[in-house]
Amino acid sequence: MNTTTGAVGASRPRLEGQDKVTGRARYAADVPVPGLLFGAPVLSTVSHGRIPRSTRRRPGPCPA
């Protein structure tokens, strides 16, 4: 251990740990953003399949 600072090699308490394990911590994904658009990927059920045609239609309702 470093006698000057006393921090090298010593355990330090994690101040944010209690909030994380109890679910009280706020992350960037938890912050609501007004007007944010959502998207959902549509995956193929056939590998290397061909797309014979594509249609353009209005999107469905936005999930809240």
Secondary structure as UniProt FT lines:
FT   TURN            3..5
FT   TURN            8..9
FT   TURN            15..16
FT   HELIX           17..22
FT   HELIX           28..30
FT   TURN            34..35
FT   TURN            47..48
//
